[in-house]
């Protein structure tokens, strides 16, 4: 199976070139403050950092893409990271800006489509004034929202390889999108397999962090119970609705203490260091294995 072949090759690239994980480390360090501040619910600062990292990460990702592509055929190094990062920075940044523009356009179009739907269905409900009409309104609205989400996912399905295309084929932002669409059109079934494997990897990686957050919020497992100190004593537990003892302190409105936030941030950091290079190598391997020798 082509997807399994690409997955196996990804392991090989990283095994022969562990230096690639340094790029993953750089990427994780860039995202670390944003992740921590978001969990602390500090207003505005996470959003400001997100805007800043938007203009930094294209350099890192371009360099990482260059390293794993070179690592498929020979040893790679930091020199490639810097060289490709600099040469493809503007192309990848432009492609990311196109993604943002597409998201904004799709959001605006979806808003007006749903608004028109509500208007039309609302007229129907006022004329019928029945429970069945209200039920039909709810079902139709949910189906419309689901349909719009599916359309957006379908578009992203065809555009998902724009970044590897920009680096591997040495093209610009628009060329990257064209190559991505062309590759997916030629390999629909294989791309579905690639997407399923990527989804399973994401769920596998996210599940421990999600479970930790849910357990902390509900006060389950190690986050349940009170401190051994008596009520009112120094360090005594004053667990609230979240069930998290005040001996760890609380931050923001989440009720997550520093230990919980530290655990989530550390897990996110480690998975980013390891999985960003792996998933990048996987996408580059898949793209390189399925691109035609000559594009139309």
Residue pairs with C-beta under 8 A, 6 or more apart in sequence:
1 193
2 187
2 190
2 193
2 286
2 289
2 290
3 190
3 193
3 194
3 197
3 286
5 285
5 289
6 194
6 282
6 285
6 286
6 289
7 197
7 282
7 285
9 72
9 281
9 285
9 289
10 68
10 278
10 281
10 282
10 285
11 278
13 20
13 68
13 71
13 72
13 281
13 285
14 20
14 21
14 68
14 71
14 277
14 278
14 281
16 71
16 75
17 67
17 68
17 71
17 75
17 76
19 67
19 76
19 77
19 78
20 64
20 67
20 68
20 71
20 76
20 277
20 281
21 273
21 274
21 277
22 78
22 81
23 60
23 63
23 64
23 67
23 81
23 276
23 277
24 64
24 272
24 273
24 274
24 275
24 276
24 277
25 273
26 60
27 57
27 60
27 61
27 64
27 272
27 273
27 276
28 269
28 270
28 272
28 273
28 276
30 53
30 56
30 57
30 60
31 53
31 268
31 272
32 265
32 269
33 49
34 46
34 49
34 50
34 53
35 265
35 268
35 269
36 261
36 265
37 45
37 46
37 49
38 46
39 251
39 252
39 254
39 256
39 261
39 264
39 265
40 251
40 252
40 261
41 251
41 252
41 253
41 254
42 252
54 96
55 93
58 88
58 89
58 92
58 93
58 96
59 85
59 86
59 89
60 85
61 92
61 163
61 280
62 84
62 85
62 87
62 88
62 89
62 91
62 92
62 163
62 166
62 167
63 80
63 81
63 82
63 83
63 84
63 85
64 81
64 276
64 277
64 280
65 84
65 88
65 163
65 164
65 166
65 167
65 168
65 280
65 284
66 76
66 80
66 81
66 83
66 84
66 85
66 88
66 167
67 76
67 77
67 80
67 81
67 84
68 76
68 277
68 280
68 281
68 284
68 285
69 164
69 167
69 168
69 284
69 288
70 76
70 80
71 281
72 284
72 285
72 288
84 167
88 166
88 167
91 166
91 171
91 172
91 173
91 176
92 163
92 166
92 167
92 173
94 172
94 173
95 162
95 163
95 166
95 173
95 176
95 177
98 173
98 174
98 177
99 159
102 155
106 152
106 155
110 148
113 144
113 148
114 141
114 144
114 145
114 148
117 140
117 141
117 144
118 141
121 136
121 137
121 140
121 141
122 137
124 133
124 136
124 137
125 133
125 134
125 137
157 184
157 191
157 195
158 180
158 181
158 184
158 185
159 177
159 180
159 181
160 180
160 184
160 191
160 195
160 283
161 176
161 179
161 180
161 183
161 184
161 283
161 286
161 287
162 173
162 176
162 177
162 179
162 180
163 176
163 283
164 283
164 284
164 287
164 288
165 171
165 175
165 176
165 177
165 179
165 180
165 183
165 287
165 291
166 172
166 173
166 175
166 176
167 284
168 284
168 287
168 288
168 291
169 175
169 176
169 179
169 291
169 295
171 178
171 179
179 291
179 295
182 292
182 295
182 296
183 191
183 287
183 290
183 291
184 191
186 290
186 292
187 290
190 286
190 290
194 282
194 283
194 286
197 282
198 279
198 282
201 275
201 279
205 271
205 275
208 267
209 264
209 267
209 268
209 271
212 260
212 263
212 264
212 267
213 256
213 260
213 264
214 220
215 221
215 222
215 223
216 223
216 242
216 243
216 244
216 256
216 257
216 260
217 242
217 243
217 254
217 255
217 256
218 242
218 243
219 239
219 242
219 243
219 244
220 243
223 243
223 244
223 245
223 260
224 243
225 237
225 239
225 245
226 236
226 237
226 239
226 245
227 235
227 236
227 237
227 245
227 247
229 235
229 236
229 237
230 236
235 247
236 246
236 247
237 245
237 246
237 247
238 245
238 246
239 245
239 246
240 250
240 255
241 255
242 250
242 254
242 255
242 256
244 250
244 255
244 256
244 257
244 260
245 257
246 257
248 257
248 258
248 259
248 260
249 257
249 258
250 256
250 257
251 257
251 258
251 261
256 264
